[in-house]
Amino acid sequence: MLSATSVALRAGARRGAPRAAAAALASAPNGIRGPALAGRRGLSATRTLASFPAKDRTREIVAQTLSSIGSKREGQQYLKLFTSTSSHSKFAVIKCGGAILTEYLDELCQSIALLSSLDLYPVLVHGAGPQLNRLLEDAGVEPQFEEGIRVTDAKTLGVARKLFLEENLRLVDRLDQLGVSTRSISGVFMADYLDKEKWQYVGKITKVNKEAIEQSIEAGYIPVLTSMAESTDGQLLNVNADVAAAELARALEPLKVVYLSEKGGLFNGEGDKISHINLDEEYDHLMAQPWCRYGTRLKIKEIKELLDTLPRTSSVAIIHPSDLQKELFTDSGAGTLIQRGDKIQKATSVSDFKDLDKIKAALIRDREGLDAEATVDRFIDLLRENPFTAYYDDALQCIAIVIPAGNNRPLATLATLAITKSGWLTNVAENVFTAIKKDHPSLVWTVNEHDENLTWFFEKSDGSFHHNGSVLFYYGCDLRSEALAPVYDDFVSNGRAMLGDSNLEARLRRAAQTANQALRDSQGQA
């Protein structure tokens, strides 16, 4: 039999509706968020830029567009990251396949137009494989492939050269119609024959002439490249666009390498889109999965080989062209984000921490108060006497401490989560939370309703309750669960102090309030 509290929870609670719910908290009354919030969605980000008026109006449109796909905090944070690179050419390399140019040209160009209006200059490289197949078939020539690579004879090369130039011009013209300054650049890729006897006029890139790309961007133009290469004696050679994009990325070392895909990402054996892959943690596990075969296996392997040659700040995204803005400017993204990531360390006792002083500093971070150090010391003493699991990366950009379920605690509880801004932007927080979910099939935690990362917490939860300025999140349990009822009662009674001394956030807040009150009292007496 369910308790009265359980019945009340089941009647009124809702599953997390990330951005809409977070935005609605400010105006919604205290209580459990209702299903109506789940239906609210942001405006389309790709339909607002059909033409470009005066610059001020353009900026206004851009601001509205970014707000519609994510929070203001997310948009500003990622824009600052992308514009803080040492060179504009280090923003992004975007690979567009022939199918994208055929089926999704407008979506692609509108997304690029938005980036251009923000003074972001991706480097576009495209192929035209499906179009080439159709032209060859119409001419009575059956496309030939060896080991997945197109055999390119002289006739095929001639057709490909003409086609690639036409597709390049079509892309440049459409961007020009939207007010985007572009520059079609040739001669970027130098190559030798991959194996002339086997594949004929197919190239293996040996050098990327990036000077023309960098000069184009510095002059305010978005470079648009085909994947055609040249040999040292001027012979054109056909190169797969994925390969060309990877070599371009190795030369430019951008923050983002984007592969536009009709499917919008990679999918697991159950047909679910994989939102994030941390290669350092997950690569071997993924390669062992029975569903990781053929194209999916090859793609993950190639991306790992690429990222192994790039800075750790670089990442690869596989997304649909209409989701480009969401992938770039929100924490949740839209397709599959792949990073080298960070190894997540775990500790189940205080003695497991290699440098306790650094752990304490990470727990205090951005929450310094008059009694913060002493409060953290007392919290560490509590951990010495109680079971817990800490999750953190080597650089301590993120540290989380989970108190397991016990006699007086029906569900595992996230006692504290301290993350740097860099930890949010580089997805360390995502990696830590993934590690937590592997160990804890159900979890509850609390967050201040004004937390700037509230949307991220909504996305990680199955449901939430809002009361008196705080939000209780949970996953892995539903409203039929008896375990959730006492947690809810505790939350309503005590808010974010529901864990008592186990909640570091509440302890730090109480310590700061006590110290501030003592300071005011002493000043009043003086």
N, C-alpha and C positions, 0 to 999 in steps of 0.2 A: 504494500500500500504506500502510495506516495504521500509525503507530508504536505501540509497546506502550502508551505513555501514552495515546494516543488511544483505544485499545481499552478501557483501564481506565476512562477518562472516560465513554465511551458506555455502558458497562455499569452505571455507578453513579450518574451525575448525574441531576438532575431539573430540570424547569421550576419557576420561582418559584411558591410557594404562599404568598402574602404573609403573612397574619396568623398562620396556623397554624404556618408555618415559623419565623417570627420568635419566636413563643412557645416553640417546641420547641428552639431553639438552646441555651437554658440547660441543658437536660437531655440533649441528644443528644451522643454522643461525637464527637470530631474525625473529619472525613472528609466525604465527599460526601453531601449530604442525599438520602435515598431517597424513592421515590414514595409510601410510606405517609403521609408528611407531607401530601401534596397532598389526601388524602381527608378531613382533619380540617376541620370547619366550625364556625363559631360557632352558638350557640343562636338560635332565632327571637327577634327583638326585639319582636314584636307579640303574642305569646301569653302573656306573663307577667303581664299587668296586667288580668286580667278583673275583679278587685275590689281595693279598697284597704284594707288593715288599718291598724294603728296607724302613726303617722308614722315611728317608727324602723324598723319593718319595711319600710315603703314605701321609705325611703332605701336600705335594704339591697338591695331588689329592683332599684331603679334602678341602683345601682352594679354589680350583677351583669349587668344588661341592657346597660349601656354597655360593660362588659368583653367581652361576647359578640359585639359588633358591631365592635369595634376595640380598639386598645391603651389601656391606662390613661392613657398620656401624651396620646393624641389626645383622649380624652373630657375630661380635665381642662383641656387647652389650649383647646378650643373652648367649653367651658362658661365658662371665665374670659373669653373674648372676648365671648360673648353677654351675660354679666352685667355687663360693664364699660361698657356703653353709658350715656349720660347720662340716658336715660329708658327704662323698661321697654317703652314702645310702639315703640322703635326696634329691637326684636329681629327680628320677621318678620311679613310679610303672607302669608297662605296662601289661595290661590284654589281652591275646590272646585267642579268642574263637577257638573251634575246626574247624570251617569253615575256619578261617584264616590259620591255620596250613595245611589244605588240599589244599586250592586254592591259597594262597598267601605266601607260605613259603619263596620263594626266595626274594620277595620284603621286607618281614619282616626282614630276616636275613641280607640283604644288608643295610637296615636302621640301624640295631643294630651294624653292623660292622663300619659304619661311626661314630656312637657315641663312640664306643670303641676306635677308633683311636684318638678321642679327649679327651681320659681319662675320659669319662663319663660312669657311670655304672648303667644303669637302672636295676630294679629287675623285672624279667619276671615271670608271673604266668599264667598258661594256663589250659584250660579244654579240653574236647573232646566229647562234647554232640552229634553232628551229627554223628560222627563215632560210638559212642556207640549205637545210635538208629539203625544204619544199621546192626551192629553185632548182636544185639538182634533180629531184624527182620529176619536176615538170620538163626538164631538159632530157629526160630519159637516162640520167646517171644515178645509179644506186649508191648511196653513201657507204663508204667502207670504213670499218673501225678495226684496229688491232690493239688488244689490251686496253680497250676503252678510249683510245686516242684516234682521232680522225686521220685516215690516210689522205694526204692532201697532194694530189697530182697537179700538174700545171693548169689544167682546165678548172679544177676545183679552186685553186688559188686565185685564178682570174675572176671567177664568179664571186668568191669571198671578198676580194679586195673591193670590187665595185659595191657589193652589198654593205660591207662595213662602213664605207664612206657615206652611203645613203642613210644608213641608220644613225650614224654620227650626226649628220646634218639635220635629220628629223628631230633628234633629241635637242640639239643646239637651238634650232628654230623654235621649238615649243618653249624652251626656257626663256628665249629672247622675247616671246610674246608675253611672258609673265614679268618682264622687266628685270630678268636675271642676266648679269654680265657674264658671258662665258667665253672660253677660248679653246677651240679644237687644236690639239697638239699632237703632232706625229714625230716619229724618230726618238721616242722616249726609251723604247726597249731595244737593246742590242742582243743578238742571239747567234748561236751556232746551230747547225743541224742536230736535231735530237738523235736521229738515226736515219740517214738519207735512204738507205737501202730498204728499211722497213716502212717508214712513214713519209718519205720523200720531203715535201716542203713544210715540215713541221720544225719549229724552233725550240731550243732550250735557252732561256734568258741568261745571259752572262753579265749584263750590266744595265743599270737603270740611270738614264740621264735626267736627274731630278732638277737640274738648274732651270730648265724651261718651265717646269711646274712651279717652282718657288718664285720665279720672276712673274709668272702669270698671277699668282695669288697676291703677291706684294702690290701688283698693279690693280687689284680689285676684281680679278676675273676668276671664275670657277673653271678649272681645267677639265676637259672632256676628252678621254682617250679611248681608242680602240685597242684590242689586245694584239694587233698585228705587230710583229717585230722585224728588224732588219739585221742582216749579217754584215760583217765588216766590208764586204764588197758590194753592198747595196741590194742584195737579194731579199725580197719580202718573204717572211716566214710566218706561218700560222701558229698561234699560241692559244691554248685554252684560256678563257677569260678568268677562271678561278686561279689558275697558275700565275697569270699576269698580275692579278690583284695582290696575291701573296708576295710576289717579288717587289711590287711597288710598296707594299707595307714594310717590307724589310729595309727598303731604302729610306723611307720617310719616317718610320717609327711613330705612327700616329697613336692617339689615345684610343681610337675606335677603328676597327675593320668591320665593315658591314657587308654581308652577303644578302642581297634581296632575294626573296623566295616566294613563290606562289603559295606554298603551304604555310609560310609564316613561322617556321621553326623546325626543331627536331622533335620526334615523338617516341615514346617508350612502347613497350610491348602491349600495353593496354589501350594504346591510341591517344594517350594524354600528352599534351605538349610539355616538353621539359623546359622549365623556365630558366634554370641556372645550372651550370656545370662548373664545379671547382676541380680543375684537372689534378692538382696536387693531392686532393683527397679522394677523388672519385674515378680517375681514369682507369685504373686496373679493374675496379669493380664493374665499370661500364663495359669494358672489353670482354668481361666474362659472362655478360648477360646473353641469353639465347636470342633475344630480339635484336641485339646490336650486330647486324650483318649488312653485307652489301654496301649500298650507298651511305647509310648512316654510319657504319663502322669506318669507312674510308674517310668520310667528312670529319669525324672526330679526330681520327689519326692525323690527317693533314693539318687540322687547326692546332693540334698539340705541337706538331713540328714547327708550325709558324710561330706560335706564342713562345716556344722555347728560345727563339732567336730575338724576341722583342723585349722591351722593358716590362717589368711586372705591372706597370700602370696601364699597359695596353690590354684590350679585350676584343673579342670577336662577338658579333651579334648576327644571328640569322633571323630575319624578320620579313614581314610583308611590307611592300612599299607604302601602303597607307598608314602603317604604324610607326614610321620612322621617328616622328616627333615624340611619341610616347616612349619609345625605346631610349631615346637620348635624354629626355628631360624628366623622367619619373623614376622613382626607386624600384617600382614593380616591373618596369619595362613592358614589352609586348610579345617578344618572340623568345628565342633561346640565347641567353648570354653565356659566353664561355670565357673563363679566365684561368690563368695559372693558379690564382688563389693563394691562400696561406694555410699552412698546416695548423690545425686547431689543437692546442694542447689541453689536457684535462688533468685536474687534480682533485683527489677525494680526501686529502688531509692537508693541514697547513704545512706539514713537513715536505709535501710534494712540490711546493713553490721553491724554485731555484733562487729567486731573489725577492724576499718578502717585502723589502722596502719599496721595490718597483711596483709590486702588487698593491701595496697600500696607496702609493701615489696615484695609481690608475683608478682606484676606488674613490679617492678624494676628487679627482680631476673635475674642474669646472664647478665644484661645489664647495670651494673653500669657505670656511666660516671660522668664527672665533674658537670653536671647540671641535672642528672637523677632524683633526688628527687624533685627538683623544677618543672621539666617537668611533673612528675606524679601528683604532687599537682595541676598543672594547668589543667591536664586532668580530675582529679576528679571534679574540679570546673565546667568544661564543662558538665560533667555528671549530675551535680546538676540541670542544666538548660535544659537538653534534654532527650528525652525518650531513654531507653536502657534496655537490660536484661543481667545480669551477671550470669554465670554458674560456679560453683566451688564445689570441695569436701571439707569435713571438715578439712582435713590436708593441704589444699591449694597446693596440688601437681599439680593441673591444674586449671587455671582460664581463662575463655573466656568472652568477652564482645561483644554483638551483637547490632548494631544500626539498628532499624527497617526501613522498607521502609517508605518513606514520600514524601512530595511534590517535594523536590529536589533530592530525592534518590529513583529510581524506584525499587530497590531490597534491601532486608535486607543485611547488610554487617558485616562481622566479623572484628571488629575494632582491637582486639588484642587477642592473644592466648599465654599464658605463661605456660610452662609445665616443670616439673623437669624430670631428667632421670628416676627416680623411677616411675613417672607418666606415662611415655611411657611404661615401662616394665610391670607394673601392670594393664595396660589397663584403667587407670583413664581417659586418653585422649579419649579413645573409648566411655566411658560412658558419658562424657561431650558432645561429638559430637552427640551421640544418642539423648540426651536431647535437643540439639539445633535443630536437624532435626524434632523432634516432634512439636516444636513451630514454626519453620520457614520452610515452604515447598519449599522455594527457597532461595538461599544464594550465595553471591560472597565473595571472599577474595583473598589477594595477599601474595606471599611468595618469598623470595629471591631464585634465581635459584641454589644457593649453599647450601641451607638448608639441613642439614643431614637427616631430616625426610621427604624429598620431596616425596619419594615413597608413604608414608602414605597419603599425601594430594592428590596425584593422585587417590588413591583408594577411597577417599571420594567424589570425584568430578564426574560430568557427562561430563565435558569437561574443556579445559584450553587453554590459549593463552600465548605465550612467547614473551617478548619484552624487549630488552635492559637490560638484567640481572635479570628481574623479571618475575614471572608467575602469571597470573590471573586465578583463579579457579572458577567454578560455578557448582551448581546442582539445579535441580528443574525447569529449564527453558531450552528451546531449541533454536536453531539458528533462528527460525521463530519469536521469541519473540522480540517485539519492546523494551522491557525493557532492553535487553542486549546491544543494540546498543549504547546508551549514556554511559553505564558503560565501554564499550570497548573504546570509544573515550576518556573518562576521563583517563583510564589506559594508553593508548598510549601517551597522553599528559603529564601526571603527574607521571606515574609509581606507586610505592607503596605509594606515597603521594596523591593518588587519592581521599581520603576521607578528605583531608585538616586537620583541627585540630582534627577531630574525629579519626584519625589514630594514635594510640599511638606509633606504631613502627616508623612511619615517624617522629613524633615529637622527639622521643628519638634520632634518627639518626641525625636529624638537630641540636639538642642541642649539641650532642657530636662533630659534625663537627664544629659548631660555637665556642665551648669552646676550641677545639684543635687549631683552627686557631688563636684565641685570644692568646693562650699560645705561639704559634710559633711567632706571631707578637711581643709579649713582649720579647721573647728571642732574636729576631733579633734586637730589639731596644737596648737591653742591650749590 
